Amino acid sequence: MTVGIPRAMLYYRYGVLWETFLKELGCDVITSGETNRKTLRDGVNFSIDESCLASKIFMGHVYSLIGRCDYILIPRVVSYGTNNSVCTKFNAIYDIVKNTFDNVKILDYNIDAKNGKREAGSFIRMGKTLGSSLPKAFFAYKKAKRTQQLSEKQRFETQQMELDGCRGLKILVVSHPYNTYDRLVGYPIAEYIRRLGGLPVYADITDRKQSIAKSKELSESLYWIYNKELIGSIKLLENKVDGIILLTAFPCGPDSLVNELIMRKSKKVPTINIVLDELQGEAGLQTRIESFMDIIRERANIA
C-alpha cells in the first residue's frame, strides 16, 4: 500500500506524525516534491479564483501525486475544542479535492473535538481503513505522536540556541508553517534575511500552550487556534527579536483580520506586513526586506 502526502498546508505541522504512523503500519509513503512554479500553475488551474494561495498550492501538490499512489492523505480538521476552530479551508479541502479530481482515492481522518472526534480515535479508525488491527493502529499512533513531539522539541531547542548565540538582527517571521517553509512562498524570505546577516526566527516554533495563553494579551475573543498560536508567539518573543515580518498568503481571511489586530496592538517591535500571491516577484520582496532591516539597524545602531 502506497500513500501519497501533499507537501502543503498541514504537512508542515503534522508531516512527521503522518509519515511515522503510516510507516509503522507497513505503508510505503511518498511525499510530493518542493513547490515550484509548475506546482503553482497546476494548482491555479484546478482552483477557483477566490481560493487563497496556500489552497492553490495544495491542489497542485495533489495533482502531482495522482497515479503515483494508492491513496492520497487529506485530513479534515474543524476544531480542537470550544473556541479553538480553524479556517474553513481545512474542513473543506477534502470535498474540494474529491469533487475536482475524479481519479483520486482519498485517505482521511477527522478532527472535530467539539463533536467528540479527537486525534487518537481518528488515527485508529484510519489504521483500520488501511487493514490494520486496532492494537497495531493504537501503538503506531503512540509511536508517531512521540516522534512528532521529539521533533518539535529538537526544533525548539535549536532555535533557542541560535537566538542565544546571534549577535546580528533577529527577525521574527510570523506566518503559518505552510507559508513559512514552502520553497516558493516563505523559504526565499528566510534565506534573504540570512544573506543580509540576520537570523530568521520562526513564530511556530514555540510552546503552543504558552502561545495560546499569551494570545489573550492581544485578543480574548479570537477563536482561530492557529492564529492564536502565532500572535501569542509575538508576546513570548518580542523581547528577543529586533523586527517582525507578518507573512500572509492572499486572500487569507483570518490573517487579514489578525494581522491588522497585530499592527494596531503590538507596537513594541518594528513590524512589516507582507502579502504574497501567485504573481509576486522576488525583486520587490527583497527590496522591502532590505529596507526594513536597514531601518532597524539604524534605529538599534547594529552594524
C-alpha positions in Angstrom: 0.0 0.0 0.0 1.4 3.3 -1.0 0.1 6.6 0.5 0.9 10.0 -1.0 1.2 13.1 1.1 0.9 16.5 -0.4 3.8 18.8 0.7 1.4 21.6 1.6 -0.8 23.1 4.3 -0.9 20.8 7.4 2.0 18.7 6.2 4.3 21.3 7.8 2.6 20.8 11.1 1.9 17.0 11.0 4.3 15.6 8.4 6.4 13.7 11.0 3.3 12.3 12.7 1.7 11.2 9.4 4.9 9.6 7.9 5.8 7.7 11.1 2.2 6.4 11.6 1.9 5.2 8.0 5.3 3.5 8.0 4.6 1.8 11.3 1.5 0.2 9.6 3.7 -1.0 6.8 2.7 1.5 4.2 5.1 3.0 1.6 5.0 6.8 1.8 5.7 9.2 -1.0 5.7 13.0 -0.5 5.2 15.4 -3.3 8.2 17.5 -4.3 9.0 21.0 -3.2 6.7 23.7 -4.5 7.8 25.2 -7.8 6.1 27.4 -10.5 4.6 24.3 -12.2 3.1 23.2 -8.9 1.5 26.6 -8.5 0.3 26.8 -12.1 -1.4 23.4 -11.8 -3.0 24.4 -8.5 -4.3 27.6 -10.0 -5.8 25.7 -12.9 -7.7 23.4 -10.5 -8.9 26.2 -8.2 -11.4 29.0 -8.2 -10.0 32.5 -8.2 -11.2 33.2 -4.7 -9.0 30.4 -3.2 -6.1 31.5 -1.1 -2.6 31.0 -2.3 -2.0 28.1 0.2 -5.1 26.2 -1.1 -4.0 26.7 -4.7 -0.6 25.3 -3.9 -2.2 22.3 -2.1 -4.2 21.5 -5.2 -1.0 21.5 -7.3 0.6 19.0 -4.9 -2.4 16.7 -5.0 -2.3 16.8 -8.8 1.4 15.8 -8.8 0.6 12.7 -6.8 -2.2 11.3 -9.0 -1.3 8.0 -10.5 1.7 7.5 -8.2 0.0 6.0 -5.1 -3.0 4.0 -3.9 -4.3 6.8 -1.5 -3.7 10.5 -1.0 -3.9 11.6 2.6 -6.2 14.6 3.0 -7.5 15.1 6.6 -10.5 17.1 7.7 -9.9 19.4 10.6 -12.7 21.5 12.1 -11.8 22.3 15.7 -9.6 21.4 18.6 -12.3 22.3 21.2 -14.6 25.2 22.2 -13.3 28.5 20.7 -10.5 26.6 19.1 -11.7 26.4 15.5 -9.6 26.5 12.3 -10.1 28.2 9.0 -12.8 26.5 7.0 -10.4 25.5 4.2 -9.1 22.7 6.5 -12.6 21.3 6.7 -13.5 21.9 3.1 -10.3 20.7 1.3 -11.3 17.1 1.4 -14.6 17.8 -0.5 -12.9 20.2 -2.9 -10.3 17.6 -3.9 -13.0 14.9 -4.2 -15.1 17.0 -6.4 -12.3 18.3 -8.5 -10.4 15.1 -9.4 -12.4 12.0 -10.5 -9.4 9.6 -10.2 -8.3 10.2 -6.6 -8.7 7.7 -3.8 -8.6 9.7 -0.6 -7.4 8.5 2.8 -8.8 10.8 5.5 -9.3 11.3 9.2 -11.5 13.8 11.1 -10.6 16.1 14.0 -13.6 18.0 15.4 -13.1 18.0 19.2 -16.3 19.9 19.8 -18.2 16.9 18.4 -16.1 14.2 20.0 -13.8 13.5 17.1 -10.3 13.6 18.5 -7.0 12.8 17.0 -6.2 9.5 18.6 -9.5 7.8 17.8 -9.4 9.3 14.2 -6.0 7.8 13.6 -7.0 4.4 14.9 -10.0 4.4 12.5 -7.7 5.5 9.7 -5.5 2.5 10.5 -8.5 0.2 10.3 -9.2 1.6 6.8 -5.7 0.5 5.8 -6.3 -3.0 7.1 -4.6 -2.7 10.4 -5.8 -4.2 13.7 -6.9 -1.9 16.4 -3.9 -2.6 18.8 -1.4 -2.1 15.9 -3.0 1.2 14.9 -3.0 2.3 18.5 0.7 1.6 19.1 1.5 3.1 15.7 -0.2 6.3 16.7 1.5 6.4 20.1 4.9 6.0 18.5 4.1 8.6 15.8 3.0 11.1 18.5 6.2 10.6 20.5 8.3 11.0 17.3 6.4 14.2 16.5 6.9 15.6 20.0 10.6 14.8 19.9 11.0 16.5 16.5 9.2 19.6 17.8 11.4 19.7 21.0 14.6 19.5 18.9 13.4 22.3 16.6 12.6 24.5 19.7 16.0 23.8 21.3 17.8 24.6 18.1 16.0 27.9 17.7 16.7 28.8 21.3 20.5 28.1 20.8 20.5 30.2 17.6 18.7 33.1 19.4 21.1 33.0 22.3 24.2 32.9 20.0 23.1 35.6 17.5 24.7 39.0 17.6 23.1 40.3 14.5 19.5 41.3 13.7 16.8 38.8 14.8 13.7 38.9 12.6 10.6 37.1 13.8 8.7 35.6 10.8 5.0 35.3 11.8 3.2 33.1 9.4 1.6 29.7 9.2 4.1 26.9 8.6 2.7 26.1 5.2 3.7 29.6 4.2 6.9 29.9 6.2 8.6 26.7 4.9 7.2 26.4 1.5 10.0 26.6 -1.0 8.2 29.1 -3.3 6.5 31.2 -0.7 8.3 31.7 2.6 11.7 30.0 2.2 13.2 32.7 -0.1 12.3 35.3 2.5 14.1 33.5 5.3 17.1 32.9 3.1 17.3 36.6 2.1 17.2 37.5 5.8 20.2 35.3 6.3 22.0 36.8 3.3 21.6 40.2 4.9 23.2 39.0 8.1 20.1 38.4 10.1 18.6 35.4 11.8 15.0 34.4 10.9 13.1 33.3 14.0 10.0 31.3 13.4 6.8 32.0 15.3 5.5 28.5 15.0 8.5 27.1 17.0 7.2 27.9 20.4 5.3 26.2 23.2 1.8 26.1 21.8 0.0 26.1 25.1 2.0 29.1 26.3 1.4 30.9 23.0 -2.3 30.4 23.2 -2.3 31.7 26.8 -0.3 34.7 25.8 -2.5 35.5 22.8 -5.2 36.8 25.3 -3.0 39.8 25.8 -3.8 40.9 22.3 -7.3 39.4 22.0 -9.5 37.4 24.3 -12.2 36.7 21.6 -10.0 35.2 18.8 -11.2 31.7 18.0 -8.9 30.5 15.2 -6.4 28.4 17.1 -3.6 28.5 14.6 -3.7 32.4 14.7 -3.8 32.3 18.5 -0.6 30.4 18.5 1.0 32.9 16.2 0.0 36.1 17.9 0.9 34.5 21.3 4.4 33.8 20.0 4.8 37.5 19.4 4.3 38.2 23.1 6.6 35.3 24.0 9.4 36.5 21.7 9.1 40.3 21.4 11.9 40.9 23.9 14.2 38.6 22.0 13.8 40.0 18.4 14.5 43.2 16.6 11.8 43.1 14.0 8.7 41.3 12.9 7.6 40.2 9.4 3.9 39.3 9.1 3.7 36.9 6.1 0.3 36.2 4.6 -0.9 34.3 1.6 -3.5 36.3 -0.3 -6.5 36.4 0.2 -6.4 34.7 3.7 -9.5 35.9 5.6 -8.3 35.1 9.2 -4.8 36.5 8.6 -6.1 39.8 7.1 -8.1 40.4 10.3 -5.4 39.1 12.7 -2.5 41.0 11.1 -4.5 44.2 11.4 -5.0 43.4 15.1 -1.3 42.9 15.5 -0.3 46.1 13.7 -2.7 48.1 15.9 -2.0 46.5 19.3 1.6 45.2 19.2 3.8 48.2 18.8 6.8 47.3 20.8 8.8 45.9 17.9 9.1 47.3 14.3 6.7 45.3 12.1 6.1 44.9 8.4 3.2 43.2 6.7 3.9 41.2 3.5 1.1 39.7 1.5 2.0 37.2 -1.2 0.0 36.0 -4.3 0.8 33.9 -7.3 2.1 36.9 -9.2 4.6 38.1 -6.6 8.2 38.6 -7.8 11.3 38.2 -5.7 12.9 41.6 -6.5 10.2 43.7 -4.8 10.2 41.4 -1.8 14.0 41.7 -1.4 13.8 45.5 -1.6 11.2 45.7 1.1 13.0 43.3 3.4 16.4 45.0 2.9 14.9 48.5 3.6 13.1 47.1 6.7 16.3 45.6 8.1 18.3 48.8 7.2 15.9 50.9 9.2 16.1 48.5 12.2 19.9 48.6 12.1 19.9 52.3 12.0 17.5 52.6 15.0 19.2 49.9 17.0 22.8 51.0 16.0 23.6 47.5 15.0 26.5 47.1 12.4 
